[in-house]
Amino acid sequence: MSDGSLVVVATIEAAEGNEEKVEQALRNAVRAVHAEPGCLRYALHRDAANPRTFVMVEKWASADALRTHSKAPALAELGKTLKGLLTKPLDVRTLAALPDGEDGQGAI
């Protein structure tokens, strides 16, 4: 049974030559978003096979917390900073956990 939290996986693909700018923008967002209410996880990753692809794995305490995040200054600033630096729009997926197996291993 889900605890009401939501997991978000956002995939971001930097245009060639913009990898470092995109990474820095995402790192700045991480520090700001960690202070947002309901943020349980906001973790940046880079695709090991394609260094232009970044993946943000997020966990929010509730749908309300995620809605608040979507309107927060950090995300607005990130959107402005990333403008023109990506090959395509972000691919953002919101997931509801289906925990199973061992406690702590079957869900993020």
OpenMM code with the backbone's topology and positions (N, CA, C; nanometers):
from openmm import Vec3, app, unit

residues = "MET SER ASP GLY SER LEU VAL VAL VAL ALA THR ILE GLU ALA ALA GLU GLY ASN GLU GLU LYS VAL GLU GLN ALA LEU ARG ASN ALA VAL ARG ALA VAL HIS ALA GLU PRO GLY CYS LEU ARG TYR ALA LEU HIS ARG ASP ALA ALA ASN PRO ARG THR PHE VAL MET VAL GLU LYS TRP ALA SER ALA ASP ALA LEU ARG THR HIS SER LYS ALA PRO ALA LEU ALA GLU LEU GLY LYS THR LEU LYS GLY LEU LEU THR LYS PRO LEU ASP VAL ARG THR LEU ALA ALA LEU PRO ASP GLY GLU ASP GLY GLN GLY ALA ILE".split()
positions = [
    Vec3(0.0837, -0.1176, 0.0000),
    Vec3(0.0000, 0.0000, 0.0000),
    Vec3(0.0884, 0.1241, 0.0000),
    Vec3(0.0507, 0.2232, -0.0798),
    Vec3(0.1265, 0.3469, -0.0903),
    Vec3(0.1027, 0.4348, 0.0320),
    Vec3(0.2046, 0.5115, 0.0709),
    Vec3(0.1932, 0.6016, 0.1856),
    Vec3(0.1481, 0.7416, 0.1445),
    Vec3(0.1125, 0.7600, 0.0188),
    Vec3(0.0692, 0.8901, -0.0309),
    Vec3(0.1814, 0.9704, -0.0954),
    Vec3(0.3034, 0.9224, -0.0799),
    Vec3(0.4145, 0.9935, -0.1424),
    Vec3(0.4170, 0.9637, -0.2918),
    Vec3(0.4831, 1.0520, -0.3654),
    Vec3(0.4964, 1.0357, -0.5093),
    Vec3(0.6431, 1.0408, -0.5474),
    Vec3(0.6803, 0.9617, -0.6451),
    Vec3(0.8153, 0.9630, -0.6995),
    Vec3(0.8065, 1.0255, -0.8381),
    Vec3(0.9012, 1.1125, -0.8666),
    Vec3(0.9090, 1.1762, -0.9976),
    Vec3(1.0452, 1.1425, -1.0564),
    Vec3(1.0448, 1.1051, -1.1844),
    Vec3(1.1686, 1.0813, -1.2567),
    Vec3(1.1676, 1.1770, -1.3758),
    Vec3(1.2638, 1.2684, -1.3763),
    Vec3(1.2736, 1.3667, -1.4840),
    Vec3(1.4029, 1.3417, -1.5614),
    Vec3(1.3903, 1.3264, -1.6926),
    Vec3(1.5064, 1.3049, -1.7782),
    Vec3(1.5310, 1.4325, -1.8573),
    Vec3(1.6565, 1.4772, -1.8523),
    Vec3(1.6955, 1.6037, -1.9119),
    Vec3(1.8113, 1.5754, -2.0069),
    Vec3(1.7982, 1.6165, -2.1334),
    Vec3(1.9051, 1.5922, -2.2299),
    Vec3(1.9652, 1.7242, -2.2760),
    Vec3(2.0912, 1.7447, -2.2400),
    Vec3(2.1622, 1.8663, -2.2783),
    Vec3(2.1978, 1.8626, -2.4260),
    Vec3(2.1879, 1.9774, -2.4904),
    Vec3(2.2376, 1.9891, -2.6277),
    Vec3(2.3902, 1.9778, -2.6236),
    Vec3(2.4456, 1.9268, -2.7315),
    Vec3(2.5902, 1.9071, -2.7370),
    Vec3(2.6637, 2.0368, -2.7039),
    Vec3(2.7606, 2.0258, -2.6153),
    Vec3(2.8394, 2.1408, -2.5737),
    Vec3(2.7835, 2.2147, -2.4533),
    Vec3(2.6619, 2.1795, -2.4122),
    Vec3(2.5980, 2.2474, -2.2987),
    Vec3(2.5930, 2.1621, -2.1724),
    Vec3(2.6616, 2.0502, -2.1732),
    Vec3(2.6537, 1.9565, -2.0613),
    Vec3(2.6896, 2.0213, -1.9281),
    Vec3(2.7966, 2.0965, -1.9250),
    Vec3(2.8414, 2.1551, -1.7973),
    Vec3(2.7453, 2.2625, -1.7488),
    Vec3(2.6913, 2.3431, -1.8395),
    Vec3(2.5936, 2.4455, -1.8006),
    Vec3(2.4681, 2.3807, -1.7443),
    Vec3(2.4221, 2.2750, -1.8096),
    Vec3(2.3024, 2.2043, -1.7630),
    Vec3(2.3291, 2.1409, -1.6269),
    Vec3(2.4436, 2.0762, -1.6132),
    Vec3(2.4763, 2.0145, -1.4841),
    Vec3(2.4787, 2.1194, -1.3732),
    Vec3(2.5402, 2.2328, -1.3966),
    Vec3(2.5479, 2.3355, -1.2924),
    Vec3(2.4089, 2.3885, -1.2569),
    Vec3(2.3249, 2.4094, -1.3578),
    Vec3(2.1883, 2.4559, -1.3316),
    Vec3(2.1118, 2.3553, -1.2471),
    Vec3(2.1276, 2.2275, -1.2784),
    Vec3(2.0589, 2.1230, -1.2030),
    Vec3(2.1134, 2.1148, -1.0600),
    Vec3(2.2442, 2.1272, -1.0438),
    Vec3(2.3030, 2.1254, -0.9092),
    Vec3(2.2520, 2.2426, -0.8252),
    Vec3(2.2406, 2.3599, -0.8864),
    Vec3(2.1862, 2.4750, -0.8136),
    Vec3(2.0425, 2.4479, -0.7699),
    Vec3(1.9649, 2.3863, -0.8571),
    Vec3(1.8263, 2.3539, -0.8240),
    Vec3(1.8191, 2.2550, -0.7085),
    Vec3(1.9073, 2.1573, -0.7080),
    Vec3(1.9072, 2.0562, -0.6008),
    Vec3(1.9160, 2.1247, -0.4647),
    Vec3(2.0104, 2.2155, -0.4499),
    Vec3(2.0305, 2.2808, -0.3207),
    Vec3(1.9086, 2.3623, -0.2800),
    Vec3(1.8454, 2.4285, -0.3753),
    Vec3(1.7272, 2.5090, -0.3446),
    Vec3(1.6058, 2.4209, -0.3129),
    Vec3(1.5863, 2.3158, -0.3908),
    Vec3(1.4679, 2.2309, -0.3747),
    Vec3(1.4725, 2.1515, -0.2441),
    Vec3(1.5898, 2.1163, -0.1983),
    Vec3(1.5992, 2.0419, -0.0717),
    Vec3(1.5325, 2.1161, 0.0431),
    Vec3(1.5231, 2.2469, 0.0360),
    Vec3(1.4609, 2.3263, 0.1424),
    Vec3(1.3092, 2.3374, 0.1280),
    Vec3(1.2545, 2.2876, 0.0180),
    Vec3(1.1102, 2.2989, -0.0041),
    Vec3(1.0338, 2.2025, 0.0860),
    Vec3(0.9174, 2.2456, 0.1370),
    Vec3(0.8374, 2.1570, 0.2217),
    Vec3(0.7906, 2.0337, 0.1445),
    Vec3(0.8020, 1.9195, 0.2079),
    Vec3(0.7565, 1.7946, 0.1472),
    Vec3(0.8572, 1.7277, 0.0570),
    Vec3(0.9748, 1.7877, 0.0389),
    Vec3(1.0788, 1.7246, -0.0437),
    Vec3(1.1480, 1.6171, 0.0391),
    Vec3(1.1305, 1.4927, -0.0004),
    Vec3(1.1939, 1.3803, 0.0687),
    Vec3(1.3217, 1.3364, -0.0025),
    Vec3(1.3271, 1.3625, -0.1342),
    Vec3(1.4459, 1.3271, -0.2120),
    Vec3(1.4443, 1.4097, -0.3394),
    Vec3(1.5595, 1.4603, -0.3749),
    Vec3(1.5774, 1.5320, -0.5005),
    Vec3(1.7215, 1.5067, -0.5374),
    Vec3(1.7449, 1.4019, -0.6155),
    Vec3(1.8788, 1.3493, -0.6373),
    Vec3(1.9137, 1.3473, -0.7856),
    Vec3(2.0248, 1.4116, -0.8185),
    Vec3(2.0701, 1.4240, -0.9561),
    Vec3(2.1588, 1.3059, -0.9949),
    Vec3(2.1383, 1.2564, -1.1165),
    Vec3(2.2182, 1.1469, -1.1724),
    Vec3(2.2546, 1.1801, -1.3156),
    Vec3(2.3617, 1.1175, -1.3636),
    Vec3(2.4025, 1.1319, -1.5032),
    Vec3(2.4046, 0.9925, -1.5652),
    Vec3(2.3538, 0.9812, -1.6847),
    Vec3(2.3522, 0.8537, -1.7563),
    Vec3(2.4964, 0.8093, -1.7809),
    Vec3(2.5314, 0.6902, -1.7363),
    Vec3(2.6682, 0.6399, -1.7499),
    Vec3(2.7065, 0.6169, -1.8956),
    Vec3(2.6087, 0.5918, -1.9824),
    Vec3(2.6365, 0.5651, -2.1232),
    Vec3(2.6270, 0.6903, -2.2103),
    Vec3(2.5591, 0.7936, -2.1622),
    Vec3(2.5405, 0.9156, -2.2405),
    Vec3(2.5547, 1.0364, -2.1485),
    Vec3(2.6712, 1.0978, -2.1426),
    Vec3(2.6949, 1.2069, -2.0479),
    Vec3(2.6138, 1.3329, -2.0736),
    Vec3(2.5386, 1.3376, -2.1833),
    Vec3(2.4504, 1.4522, -2.2091),
    Vec3(2.3148, 1.4343, -2.1421),
    Vec3(2.2883, 1.3150, -2.0887),
    Vec3(2.1585, 1.2853, -2.0287),
    Vec3(2.1686, 1.2837, -1.8768),
    Vec3(2.0828, 1.3627, -1.8147),
    Vec3(2.0746, 1.3712, -1.6693),
    Vec3(1.9384, 1.3191, -1.6257),
    Vec3(1.9337, 1.2590, -1.5083),
    Vec3(1.8079, 1.2092, -1.4539),
    Vec3(1.7956, 1.2578, -1.3102),
    Vec3(1.6835, 1.3218, -1.2813),
    Vec3(1.6533, 1.3665, -1.1455),
    Vec3(1.5512, 1.2689, -1.0883),
    Vec3(1.5852, 1.2093, -0.9744),
    Vec3(1.4930, 1.1203, -0.9050),
    Vec3(1.4442, 1.1966, -0.7826),
    Vec3(1.3142, 1.2128, -0.7757),
    Vec3(1.2537, 1.2936, -0.6701),
    Vec3(1.1548, 1.2098, -0.5907),
    Vec3(1.1359, 1.2469, -0.4659),
    Vec3(1.0294, 1.1875, -0.3856),
    Vec3(0.9646, 1.2989, -0.3059),
    Vec3(0.8330, 1.3059, -0.3167),
    Vec3(0.7544, 1.4100, -0.2518),
    Vec3(0.6578, 1.3472, -0.1529),
    Vec3(0.6396, 1.4118, -0.0402),
    Vec3(0.5559, 1.3584, 0.0677),
    Vec3(0.4103, 1.3448, 0.0264),
    Vec3(0.3670, 1.4276, -0.0687),
    Vec3(0.2260, 1.4251, -0.1089),
    Vec3(0.2086, 1.4932, -0.2436),
    Vec3(0.0906, 1.4765, -0.2997),
    Vec3(0.0587, 1.5453, -0.4247),
    Vec3(0.0596, 1.6959, -0.4027),
    Vec3(0.0147, 1.7412, -0.2855),
    Vec3(0.0175, 1.8849, -0.2548),
    Vec3(0.1599, 1.9384, -0.2545),
    Vec3(0.2523, 1.8640, -0.1951),
    Vec3(0.3927, 1.9073, -0.1925),
    Vec3(0.4489, 1.9157, -0.3347),
    Vec3(0.4132, 1.8216, -0.4181),
    Vec3(0.4600, 1.8237, -0.5576),
    Vec3(0.3998, 1.9422, -0.6327),
    Vec3(0.2729, 1.9719, -0.6097),
    Vec3(0.2095, 2.0880, -0.6739),
    Vec3(0.2781, 2.2174, -0.6304),
    Vec3(0.3096, 2.2272, -0.5020),
    Vec3(0.3790, 2.3457, -0.4516),
    Vec3(0.5158, 2.3582, -0.5178),
    Vec3(0.5872, 2.2476, -0.5291),
    Vec3(0.7183, 2.2465, -0.5949),
    Vec3(0.7075, 2.2944, -0.7393),
    Vec3(0.6034, 2.2529, -0.8085),
    Vec3(0.5899, 2.2881, -0.9503),
    Vec3(0.5729, 2.4382, -0.9717),
    Vec3(0.5364, 2.5109, -0.8655),
    Vec3(0.5181, 2.6563, -0.8745),
    Vec3(0.6243, 2.7326, -0.7965),
    Vec3(0.7216, 2.6617, -0.7422),
    Vec3(0.8216, 2.7233, -0.6551),
    Vec3(0.9262, 2.8008, -0.7363),
    Vec3(0.9902, 2.8982, -0.6729),
    Vec3(1.0918, 2.9783, -0.7413),
    Vec3(1.2077, 2.8958, -0.7986),
    Vec3(1.2496, 2.7916, -0.7297),
    Vec3(1.3639, 2.7131, -0.7772),
    Vec3(1.3353, 2.6508, -0.9132),
    Vec3(1.2159, 2.5987, -0.9320),
    Vec3(1.1817, 2.5357, -1.0596),
    Vec3(1.1651, 2.6401, -1.1691),
    Vec3(1.1089, 2.7558, -1.1353),
    Vec3(1.0957, 2.8642, -1.2334),
    Vec3(1.2338, 2.9106, -1.2796),
    Vec3(1.3254, 2.9269, -1.1853),
    Vec3(1.4617, 2.9684, -1.2179),
    Vec3(1.5314, 2.8634, -1.3039),
    Vec3(1.5121, 2.7361, -1.2701),
    Vec3(1.5718, 2.6286, -1.3478),
    Vec3(1.5216, 2.6327, -1.4922),
    Vec3(1.3924, 2.6510, -1.5089),
    Vec3(1.3352, 2.6579, -1.6433),
    Vec3(1.3968, 2.7698, -1.7255),
    Vec3(1.4146, 2.8862, -1.6641),
    Vec3(1.4764, 2.9996, -1.7343),
    Vec3(1.6208, 2.9682, -1.7716),
    Vec3(1.6939, 2.9083, -1.6787),
    Vec3(1.8357, 2.8793, -1.7015),
    Vec3(1.8547, 2.7751, -1.8103),
    Vec3(1.7665, 2.6758, -1.8160),
    Vec3(1.7808, 2.5676, -1.9144),
    Vec3(1.7338, 2.6060, -2.0540),
    Vec3(1.6639, 2.7176, -2.0656),
    Vec3(1.6102, 2.7585, -2.1956),
    Vec3(1.7236, 2.7668, -2.2980),
    Vec3(1.7071, 2.6935, -2.4083),
    Vec3(1.8038, 2.6936, -2.5162),
    Vec3(1.9223, 2.6004, -2.4965),
    Vec3(1.9275, 2.5302, -2.3817),
    Vec3(2.0407, 2.4425, -2.3531),
    Vec3(2.0095, 2.2943, -2.3745),
    Vec3(1.8840, 2.2624, -2.4048),
    Vec3(1.8411, 2.1224, -2.4140),
    Vec3(1.8069, 2.0835, -2.5575),
    Vec3(1.8125, 1.9531, -2.5842),
    Vec3(1.7763, 1.9038, -2.7173),
    Vec3(1.6260, 1.8869, -2.7336),
    Vec3(1.5550, 1.8725, -2.6210),
    Vec3(1.4095, 1.8524, -2.6247),
    Vec3(1.3538, 1.8846, -2.4865),
    Vec3(1.2226, 1.8981, -2.4761),
    Vec3(1.1647, 1.9249, -2.3445),
    Vec3(1.1934, 1.8115, -2.2457),
    Vec3(1.1924, 1.8456, -2.1188),
    Vec3(1.2124, 1.7448, -2.0144),
    Vec3(1.1066, 1.6355, -2.0263),
    Vec3(1.1462, 1.5131, -1.9986),
    Vec3(1.0526, 1.4006, -1.9896),
    Vec3(1.0296, 1.3777, -1.8407),
    Vec3(0.9113, 1.4152, -1.7921),
    Vec3(0.8813, 1.4072, -1.6496),
    Vec3(0.7711, 1.3050, -1.6270),
    Vec3(0.7997, 1.2077, -1.5414),
    Vec3(0.7018, 1.1034, -1.5087),
    Vec3(0.6775, 1.1027, -1.3586),
    Vec3(0.5503, 1.1044, -1.3205),
    Vec3(0.5120, 1.0982, -1.1806),
    Vec3(0.4608, 0.9580, -1.1522),
    Vec3(0.5173, 0.8958, -1.0486),
    Vec3(0.4902, 0.7552, -1.0192),
    Vec3(0.4355, 0.7379, -0.8781),
    Vec3(0.3414, 0.6468, -0.8646),
    Vec3(0.2931, 0.6050, -0.7335),
    Vec3(0.3591, 0.4715, -0.7014),
    Vec3(0.4156, 0.4615, -0.5833),
    Vec3(0.4880, 0.3395, -0.5446),
    Vec3(0.3939, 0.2207, -0.5294),
    Vec3(0.4456, 0.1053, -0.5648),
    Vec3(0.3786, -0.0226, -0.5415),
    Vec3(0.4756, -0.1079, -0.4602),
    Vec3(0.4949, -0.0741, -0.3324),
    Vec3(0.5957, -0.1434, -0.2512),
    Vec3(0.5700, -0.2934, -0.2415),
    Vec3(0.6811, -0.3673, -0.2388),
    Vec3(0.6729, -0.5111, -0.2235),
    Vec3(0.8097, -0.5597, -0.1756),
    Vec3(0.8139, -0.6801, -0.1298),
    Vec3(0.9409, -0.7381, -0.0864),
    Vec3(0.9848, -0.6847, 0.0482),
    Vec3(1.1160, -0.6787, 0.0675),
    Vec3(1.1738, -0.6349, 0.1936),
    Vec3(1.1490, -0.4875, 0.2214),
    Vec3(1.1203, -0.4537, 0.3471),
    Vec3(1.1046, -0.3136, 0.3851),
    Vec3(1.2283, -0.2356, 0.3457),
    Vec3(1.2091, -0.1203, 0.2875),
    Vec3(1.3218, -0.0360, 0.2506),
    Vec3(1.3858, -0.0708, 0.1177),
    Vec3(1.3571, -0.1867, 0.0639),
    Vec3(1.4157, -0.2250, -0.0647),
    Vec3(1.3159, -0.2228, -0.1782),
    Vec3(1.1895, -0.2346, -0.1460),
    Vec3(1.0870, -0.2468, -0.2490),
    Vec3(1.0242, -0.1156, -0.2924),
    Vec3(1.0764, -0.0033, -0.2446),
    Vec3(1.0260, 0.1270, -0.2843),
    Vec3(1.1318, 0.2319, -0.2583),
    Vec3(1.1207, 0.3399, -0.3318),
    Vec3(1.2114, 0.4541, -0.3106),
    Vec3(1.1492, 0.5423, -0.2041),
] * unit.nanometer
topology = app.Topology()
chain = topology.addChain("A")
for resn in residues:
    res = topology.addResidue(resn, chain)
    for name in ("N", "CA", "C"):
        topology.addAtom(name, app.Element.getBySymbol(name[0]), res)
